[in-house]
């Protein structure tokens, strides 16, 4: 893992439509765009045309970490989620800021971010482990609450696994749906 400017060096790109994954270099962005927010904004600006709607396959859901993620100090657990939000009628670029250990887990896995695009033909979740990224079947998790999903995945994958989940609100595209990240 090559670290530069406090970054792990890679961003994972996942296309749910094709089932493909790829890795891009953080250094392509880090010199000109500040932190995880700057990198996410640049990716979004370059890849999402203005006419793209929030639930379109062409939108991006971007999870991004700044250079301090994983450093044991105040703010070292913060990470953001970025993309076009369905919350307002004008659907615009928006972000949320979260804490807990999920972002730190992504950094320790060697990544500074995750860019998700496309649409899966079935419920899916991502498993990032030992430098591999897999799209896994989540049909058995469909309809379960966010906390229940988190608990099931941690039991299946081990208590050290870091999980971000949605529940039925997210599955049904409720505009006020949110993410639940484990904090233990």
C-alpha positions as CSV (number, residue, x, y, z in Angstrom):
1,X,0.0,0.0,0.0
2,X,1.5,3.3,-1.1
3,X,0.5,6.2,1.2
4,X,0.8,9.7,0.1
5,X,-0.7,12.9,1.6
6,X,-2.3,10.7,4.4
7,X,-4.2,8.5,2.0
8,X,-4.1,4.7,1.5
9,X,-3.8,5.1,-2.2
10,X,-6.9,3.5,-3.8
11,X,-10.6,4.1,-4.4
12,X,-12.9,1.1,-5.1
13,X,-15.3,1.5,-8.0
14,X,-18.3,-0.9,-8.2
15,X,-20.7,-1.2,-11.1
16,X,-23.7,-3.1,-9.9
17,X,-25.2,-3.3,-13.5
18,X,-22.2,-5.2,-14.9
19,X,-21.1,-6.8,-11.6
20,X,-17.6,-5.4,-12.2
21,X,-15.2,-3.8,-9.7
22,X,-12.1,-1.8,-10.3
23,X,-9.6,0.3,-8.4
24,X,-8.6,3.9,-9.2
25,X,-5.7,5.8,-7.7
26,X,-6.4,8.4,-5.0
27,X,-3.4,10.3,-6.3
28,X,-5.3,11.2,-9.5
29,X,-7.3,13.5,-7.2
30,X,-5.5,14.2,-4.0
31,X,-3.0,16.8,-5.2
32,X,-5.8,19.1,-6.5
33,X,-8.9,18.4,-4.4
34,X,-8.9,18.7,-0.6
35,X,-9.9,15.7,1.5
36,X,-12.6,13.1,1.0
37,X,-15.2,15.8,0.3
38,X,-13.1,17.3,-2.5
39,X,-12.3,14.0,-4.1
40,X,-16.0,12.9,-4.0
41,X,-17.2,16.2,-5.5
42,X,-14.7,15.9,-8.3
43,X,-15.7,12.3,-9.1
44,X,-19.4,13.3,-9.0
45,X,-18.7,16.5,-11.2
46,X,-16.9,14.4,-13.8
47,X,-19.2,11.5,-14.0
48,X,-22.8,12.5,-13.2
49,X,-24.6,14.7,-15.9
50,X,-26.9,17.4,-14.5
51,X,-30.0,15.6,-16.0
52,X,-29.3,12.4,-14.1
53,X,-32.0,11.7,-11.4
54,X,-31.2,10.5,-7.9
55,X,-32.4,6.9,-8.5
56,X,-30.9,6.6,-12.1
57,X,-28.2,4.0,-12.8
58,X,-25.9,6.9,-13.8
59,X,-25.9,8.5,-10.4
60,X,-23.0,7.7,-8.1
61,X,-23.1,6.9,-4.4
62,X,-19.7,7.8,-3.1
63,X,-18.3,6.9,0.3
64,X,-15.2,8.9,0.9
65,X,-12.6,9.4,3.6
66,X,-10.3,12.4,4.3
67,X,-6.6,12.0,5.1
68,X,-7.2,12.0,8.9
69,X,-9.4,8.9,8.8
70,X,-7.9,6.3,11.1
71,X,-5.7,8.6,13.0
72,X,-6.5,8.3,16.7
73,X,-7.5,11.9,17.3
74,X,-10.7,14.0,17.3
75,X,-12.4,13.7,13.9
76,X,-10.3,10.7,12.9
77,X,-13.4,8.5,12.5
78,X,-15.4,10.8,10.2
79,X,-16.4,9.8,6.7
80,X,-18.9,11.0,4.2
81,X,-21.5,9.7,1.7
82,X,-22.0,11.8,-1.4
83,X,-24.4,11.8,-4.4
84,X,-27.5,13.3,-5.9
85,X,-30.2,13.3,-3.3
86,X,-33.9,12.5,-4.0
87,X,-34.9,14.6,-0.9
88,X,-35.7,17.8,-2.7
89,X,-37.7,18.4,-5.9
90,X,-34.6,19.8,-7.6
91,X,-32.5,16.7,-6.7
92,X,-29.0,18.1,-6.2
93,X,-25.6,17.0,-5.0
94,X,-25.7,16.4,-1.3
95,X,-23.7,14.6,1.4
96,X,-23.9,13.2,4.8
97,X,-21.2,13.0,7.5
98,X,-20.9,9.9,9.6
99,X,-18.6,8.5,12.3
100,X,-17.8,5.2,13.9
101,X,-15.4,2.5,12.8
102,X,-16.7,1.8,9.2
103,X,-14.6,4.5,7.6
104,X,-11.5,3.5,9.6
105,X,-12.1,-0.1,8.5
106,X,-12.2,1.0,4.9
107,X,-8.9,2.9,5.3
108,X,-7.2,-0.1,7.1
109,X,-8.4,-2.3,4.2
110,X,-6.3,0.0,1.9
111,X,-9.0,2.3,0.5
112,X,-9.9,6.0,0.6
113,X,-13.3,5.6,-0.9
114,X,-16.0,3.6,-2.6
115,X,-17.8,4.7,-5.8
116,X,-21.0,2.7,-6.5
117,X,-23.0,3.0,-9.7
118,X,-25.5,1.1,-11.7
119,X,-28.3,-1.1,-10.6
120,X,-28.2,-4.7,-9.4
121,X,-30.9,-7.2,-10.7
122,X,-31.1,-8.6,-7.1
123,X,-30.5,-7.4,-3.6
124,X,-26.7,-7.2,-3.1
125,X,-24.0,-6.2,-0.6
126,X,-20.3,-5.5,-1.0
127,X,-17.7,-7.5,0.8
128,X,-14.3,-6.0,0.9
129,X,-11.7,-8.4,2.4
130,X,-8.1,-9.2,1.9
131,X,-7.7,-6.8,-1.1
132,X,-10.7,-8.3,-2.9
133,X,-14.1,-6.7,-3.5
134,X,-17.1,-9.0,-4.1
135,X,-20.7,-8.3,-4.9
136,X,-22.7,-10.8,-2.7
137,X,-26.3,-11.9,-2.8
138,X,-28.3,-10.1,-0.1
139,X,-31.7,-11.7,-0.8
140,X,-31.9,-13.2,2.6
141,X,-31.4,-9.8,4.2
142,X,-34.1,-8.1,2.1
143,X,-36.9,-6.6,4.3
144,X,-35.0,-6.8,7.5
145,X,-34.3,-3.7,9.5
146,X,-30.9,-1.9,9.3
147,X,-29.9,-3.0,12.8
148,X,-30.9,-6.6,12.2
149,X,-29.0,-6.6,8.9
150,X,-25.9,-5.2,10.6
151,X,-26.2,-7.9,13.4
152,X,-26.7,-10.7,10.9
153,X,-23.7,-9.7,8.8
154,X,-21.4,-9.3,11.8
155,X,-22.4,-12.7,13.1
156,X,-21.8,-14.2,9.6
157,X,-18.6,-12.3,8.8
158,X,-17.2,-11.9,12.3
159,X,-17.4,-9.3,15.0
160,X,-14.4,-7.4,13.5
161,X,-16.3,-6.8,10.2
162,X,-17.4,-3.2,9.7
163,X,-20.9,-2.9,8.3
164,X,-23.1,-0.1,6.8
165,X,-26.6,-1.1,6.2
166,X,-30.0,0.1,5.1
167,X,-33.4,-1.2,6.0
168,X,-36.8,-1.4,4.3
169,X,-36.9,2.4,3.9
170,X,-33.8,2.4,1.8
171,X,-34.9,-0.7,-0.1
172,X,-38.1,1.0,-1.0
173,X,-36.5,4.3,-2.0
174,X,-38.0,6.4,0.8
175,X,-36.5,9.8,0.3
176,X,-35.7,10.2,4.0
177,X,-34.1,6.8,4.4
178,X,-30.7,6.7,6.1
179,X,-27.7,4.5,6.6
180,X,-26.7,2.7,9.8
181,X,-23.0,2.2,10.5
182,X,-21.8,0.1,13.3
183,X,-19.8,1.9,15.9
184,X,-18.5,-0.9,18.0
